[in-house]
Amino acid sequence: MRVLLVDDEALALDRLRTFFADIDGVEVVGQAQDGDQALERIAELKPDLVIMDVQMPGRNGLRAAADIAVDPKPEIVFVTAHEHYAPDAFDVDAADYLLKPVRFDRLRQAVDRARRRRAVREQAERAGELQQEVEALRSAKPPVRDDAGFWIPERDGHRRVPIEAIDWVEAARDYVLLHTSMRSHLLRTTMSALEEKLAGSPLLRVHRSAFVRPDKVVEVKRVNRSLCLVLADGATVQVGPNYAAAVKAALSLE
């Protein structure tokens, strides 16, 4: 996967390059420092994935993403220190949204998700199915309540995310991120309300700011007397001390 890095901070670019050196199957083909330069590099290099800061001088990352003219468009993963840009990021169909300072496990997860999205999109385009799915989503009217999933607001309507598709959930200040195998979905709610909604589902609360599907856990580590769960997509989720007993029981740990 060919990757373009876009950030106006040299240290941020260096950090991303260091991380990408440890991710298999990727090649950093270039970098840019603002939105205008990013559009030039995208047209020239035609990357598969663009890791783009939101706040930059001149044309910001959101505007640049919306103005990409190449076809097929690259997958976009936004990075920023400000969570209030998240709704706009997902409006331009970003594969993921990472808060600074970027963690290696979240970056690797975002890359894996972008890779899967690109493969699925290419297959769907060849079969002529993608446009039909988009039109169906735009014309669908969400019900008032859906106990088996969530309706996520989008610019052109709502997207339904069934609970069974969610691998894990993390709090993002005033929002939560519902992580599926294909993308992350942003929902404005509280963890308490989410816990009530997920009661009786396979998703297990493992921290005051995280839920995890136990069958997605591939490794359990002990770090400074605390448990950390490694998920199939590479994400690492810390277990809070108040949830350790329930996690051990769910995973049949002694």
PEJO-V909893 format. One record per residue. N is the residue number from 0. RES is the residue in one letter. PHI is phi in degrees with one decimal (999 if undefined). BURIAL is # if it has 16 or more other ideal C-beta (glycine too) atoms within 10 Angstrom, else .. Layout:
BEGIN
n=N res=RES phi=PHI burial=BURIAL
n=N res=RES phi=PHI burial=BURIAL
END
This chain:
BEGIN
n=0 res=M phi=999 burial=#
n=1 res=R phi=-90.9 burial=.
n=2 res=V phi=-121.7 burial=#
n=3 res=L phi=-112.1 burial=#
n=4 res=L phi=-103.8 burial=#
n=5 res=V phi=-131.0 burial=#
n=6 res=D phi=-164.7 burial=#
n=7 res=D phi=-86.4 burial=#
n=8 res=E phi=-105.0 burial=.
n=9 res=A phi=-61.9 burial=.
n=10 res=L phi=-64.5 burial=.
n=11 res=A phi=-65.3 burial=#
n=12 res=L phi=-63.9 burial=#
n=13 res=D phi=-62.7 burial=.
n=14 res=R phi=-63.7 burial=#
n=15 res=L phi=-63.9 burial=#
n=16 res=R phi=-61.0 burial=.
n=17 res=T phi=-63.2 burial=.
n=18 res=F phi=-62.6 burial=#
n=19 res=F phi=-66.8 burial=#
n=20 res=A phi=-64.4 burial=.
n=21 res=D phi=-106.6 burial=.
n=22 res=I phi=-111.2 burial=#
n=23 res=D phi=-71.0 burial=.
n=24 res=G phi=77.5 burial=.
n=25 res=V phi=-127.0 burial=#
n=26 res=E phi=-138.3 burial=.
n=27 res=V phi=-77.9 burial=#
n=28 res=V phi=-97.0 burial=#
n=29 res=G phi=175.4 burial=#
n=30 res=Q phi=-149.0 burial=#
n=31 res=A phi=-144.4 burial=#
n=32 res=Q phi=-117.9 burial=#
n=33 res=D phi=-157.9 burial=#
n=34 res=G phi=-64.4 burial=#
n=35 res=D phi=-63.6 burial=#
n=36 res=Q phi=-65.2 burial=#
n=37 res=A phi=-62.0 burial=#
n=38 res=L phi=-63.5 burial=#
n=39 res=E phi=-65.0 burial=.
n=40 res=R phi=-66.1 burial=#
n=41 res=I phi=-64.6 burial=#
n=42 res=A phi=-64.1 burial=.
n=43 res=E phi=-79.8 burial=.
n=44 res=L phi=-96.6 burial=#
n=45 res=K phi=47.9 burial=.
n=46 res=P phi=-71.3 burial=#
n=47 res=D phi=-82.8 burial=#
n=48 res=L phi=-142.2 burial=#
n=49 res=V phi=-120.0 burial=#
n=50 res=I phi=-96.3 burial=#
n=51 res=M phi=-128.2 burial=#
n=52 res=D phi=-68.4 burial=#
n=53 res=V phi=-83.9 burial=#
n=54 res=Q phi=-88.9 burial=.
n=55 res=M phi=-145.5 burial=#
n=56 res=P phi=-60.9 burial=.
n=57 res=G phi=71.2 burial=.
n=58 res=R phi=-72.0 burial=#
n=59 res=N phi=-78.1 burial=#
n=60 res=G phi=-63.0 burial=#
n=61 res=L phi=-64.3 burial=#
n=62 res=R phi=-65.5 burial=#
n=63 res=A phi=-62.6 burial=#
n=64 res=A phi=-62.2 burial=#
n=65 res=A phi=-67.9 burial=.
n=66 res=D phi=-96.9 burial=.
n=67 res=I phi=-63.2 burial=#
n=68 res=A phi=-108.2 burial=.
n=69 res=V phi=-73.7 burial=.
n=70 res=D phi=-135.4 burial=.
n=71 res=P phi=-78.0 burial=.
n=72 res=K phi=-72.1 burial=#
n=73 res=P phi=-72.1 burial=#
n=74 res=E phi=-70.1 burial=#
n=75 res=I phi=-119.3 burial=#
n=76 res=V phi=-121.6 burial=#
n=77 res=F phi=-89.1 burial=#
n=78 res=V phi=-127.3 burial=#
n=79 res=T phi=-163.5 burial=#
n=80 res=A phi=-91.2 burial=.
n=81 res=H phi=-123.6 burial=.
n=82 res=E phi=-72.1 burial=#
n=83 res=H phi=-72.2 burial=.
n=84 res=Y phi=-83.3 burial=#
n=85 res=A phi=-56.6 burial=#
n=86 res=P phi=-56.4 burial=.
n=87 res=D phi=-68.0 burial=#
n=88 res=A phi=-62.4 burial=#
n=89 res=F phi=-76.3 burial=#
n=90 res=D phi=-65.2 burial=#
n=91 res=V phi=-97.1 burial=#
n=92 res=D phi=62.0 burial=.
n=93 res=A phi=-66.0 burial=#
n=94 res=A phi=-70.8 burial=#
n=95 res=D phi=-163.3 burial=#
n=96 res=Y phi=-144.6 burial=#
n=97 res=L phi=-111.5 burial=#
n=98 res=L phi=-88.3 burial=#
n=99 res=K phi=-77.2 burial=.
n=100 res=P phi=-71.3 burial=.
n=101 res=V phi=-67.4 burial=#
n=102 res=R phi=-90.6 burial=.
n=103 res=F phi=-60.7 burial=.
n=104 res=D phi=-65.5 burial=#
n=105 res=R phi=-72.6 burial=#
n=106 res=L phi=-65.8 burial=#
n=107 res=R phi=-62.9 burial=#
n=108 res=Q phi=-62.4 burial=#
n=109 res=A phi=-63.2 burial=#
n=110 res=V phi=-64.8 burial=#
n=111 res=D phi=-62.2 burial=#
n=112 res=R phi=-65.9 burial=#
n=113 res=A phi=-62.4 burial=#
n=114 res=R phi=-63.9 burial=#
n=115 res=R phi=-66.1 burial=#
n=116 res=R phi=-60.0 burial=#
n=117 res=R phi=-65.7 burial=#
n=118 res=A phi=-63.8 burial=.
n=119 res=V phi=-65.5 burial=.
n=120 res=R phi=-63.2 burial=.
n=121 res=E phi=-63.5 burial=.
n=122 res=Q phi=-64.6 burial=.
n=123 res=A phi=-66.0 burial=.
n=124 res=E phi=-65.8 burial=.
n=125 res=R phi=-64.5 burial=.
n=126 res=A phi=-89.0 burial=.
n=127 res=G phi=72.8 burial=.
n=128 res=E phi=-95.9 burial=.
n=129 res=L phi=-62.5 burial=.
n=130 res=Q phi=-63.9 burial=.
n=131 res=Q phi=-64.0 burial=.
n=132 res=E phi=-64.7 burial=.
n=133 res=V phi=-61.8 burial=.
n=134 res=E phi=-64.3 burial=.
n=135 res=A phi=-64.6 burial=.
n=136 res=L phi=-66.0 burial=.
n=137 res=R phi=-68.0 burial=.
n=138 res=S phi=-87.5 burial=.
n=139 res=A phi=-74.2 burial=.
n=140 res=K phi=-106.7 burial=.
n=141 res=P phi=-70.9 burial=.
n=142 res=P phi=-72.2 burial=.
n=143 res=V phi=-64.7 burial=.
n=144 res=R phi=-138.6 burial=.
n=145 res=D phi=-143.2 burial=.
n=146 res=D phi=-70.5 burial=.
n=147 res=A phi=-99.9 burial=.
n=148 res=G phi=-174.5 burial=#
n=149 res=F phi=-127.0 burial=#
n=150 res=W phi=-99.7 burial=#
n=151 res=I phi=-98.9 burial=#
n=152 res=P phi=-63.8 burial=.
n=153 res=E phi=-133.4 burial=#
n=154 res=R phi=-57.6 burial=.
n=155 res=D phi=-103.5 burial=.
n=156 res=G phi=150.9 burial=.
n=157 res=H phi=-136.5 burial=#
n=158 res=R phi=-118.6 burial=#
n=159 res=R phi=-87.2 burial=#
n=160 res=V phi=-116.4 burial=#
n=161 res=P phi=-68.0 burial=.
n=162 res=I phi=-58.6 burial=#
n=163 res=E phi=-66.7 burial=.
n=164 res=A phi=-89.4 burial=#
n=165 res=I phi=-86.7 burial=#
n=166 res=D phi=-87.0 burial=#
n=167 res=W phi=-161.6 burial=#
n=168 res=V phi=-133.3 burial=#
n=169 res=E phi=-133.4 burial=#
n=170 res=A phi=-74.7 burial=#
n=171 res=A phi=-135.4 burial=#
n=172 res=R phi=60.7 burial=.
n=173 res=D phi=-82.3 burial=.
n=174 res=Y phi=-126.7 burial=#
n=175 res=V phi=-128.0 burial=#
n=176 res=L phi=-108.1 burial=#
n=177 res=L phi=-94.1 burial=#
n=178 res=H phi=-93.5 burial=#
n=179 res=T phi=-113.0 burial=#
n=180 res=S phi=-68.4 burial=.
n=181 res=M phi=-101.5 burial=.
n=182 res=R phi=-169.3 burial=#
n=183 res=S phi=-103.3 burial=#
n=184 res=H phi=-120.2 burial=#
n=185 res=L phi=-96.3 burial=#
n=186 res=L phi=-134.5 burial=#
n=187 res=R phi=-85.7 burial=.
n=188 res=T phi=-164.1 burial=.
n=189 res=T phi=-102.4 burial=.
n=190 res=M phi=-66.2 burial=#
n=191 res=S phi=-65.1 burial=.
n=192 res=A phi=-64.9 burial=.
n=193 res=L phi=-66.2 burial=#
n=194 res=E phi=-61.0 burial=.
n=195 res=E phi=-65.2 burial=.
n=196 res=K phi=-65.3 burial=#
n=197 res=L phi=-89.9 burial=#
n=198 res=A phi=-57.2 burial=.
n=199 res=G phi=85.8 burial=.
n=200 res=S phi=-90.1 burial=.
n=201 res=P phi=-68.3 burial=.
n=202 res=L phi=-71.6 burial=#
n=203 res=L phi=-113.6 burial=#
n=204 res=R phi=-74.1 burial=#
n=205 res=V phi=-117.2 burial=#
n=206 res=H phi=-161.7 burial=#
n=207 res=R phi=-62.2 burial=.
n=208 res=S phi=-122.1 burial=#
n=209 res=A phi=-156.4 burial=#
n=210 res=F phi=-120.7 burial=#
n=211 res=V phi=-141.0 burial=#
n=212 res=R phi=-85.5 burial=#
n=213 res=P phi=-55.6 burial=.
n=214 res=D phi=-74.6 burial=.
n=215 res=K phi=-94.0 burial=#
n=216 res=V phi=-81.1 burial=#
n=217 res=V phi=-110.2 burial=.
n=218 res=E phi=-157.7 burial=.
n=219 res=V phi=-121.2 burial=.
n=220 res=K phi=-115.7 burial=.
n=221 res=R phi=-106.8 burial=.
n=222 res=V phi=-129.4 burial=.
n=223 res=N phi=50.8 burial=.
n=224 res=R phi=69.4 burial=.
n=225 res=S phi=-112.5 burial=.
n=226 res=L phi=-89.8 burial=#
n=227 res=C phi=-128.5 burial=#
n=228 res=L phi=-100.2 burial=#
n=229 res=V phi=-101.2 burial=#
n=230 res=L phi=-94.1 burial=#
n=231 res=A phi=-60.8 burial=#
n=232 res=D phi=-87.9 burial=#
n=233 res=G phi=96.4 burial=#
n=234 res=A phi=-67.6 burial=#
n=235 res=T phi=-116.1 burial=#
n=236 res=V phi=-124.2 burial=#
n=237 res=Q phi=-78.1 burial=#
n=238 res=V phi=-96.6 burial=#
n=239 res=G phi=-72.9 burial=.
n=240 res=P phi=-58.7 burial=.
n=241 res=N phi=-73.9 burial=.
n=242 res=Y phi=-112.6 burial=#
n=243 res=A phi=-61.9 burial=#
n=244 res=A phi=-62.4 burial=.
n=245 res=A phi=-64.4 burial=.
n=246 res=V phi=-65.1 burial=#
n=247 res=K phi=-59.5 burial=.
n=248 res=A phi=-64.4 burial=.
n=249 res=A phi=-64.2 burial=#
n=250 res=L phi=-95.7 burial=.
n=251 res=S phi=57.2 burial=.
n=252 res=L phi=-89.4 burial=.
n=253 res=E phi=-86.4 burial=.
END
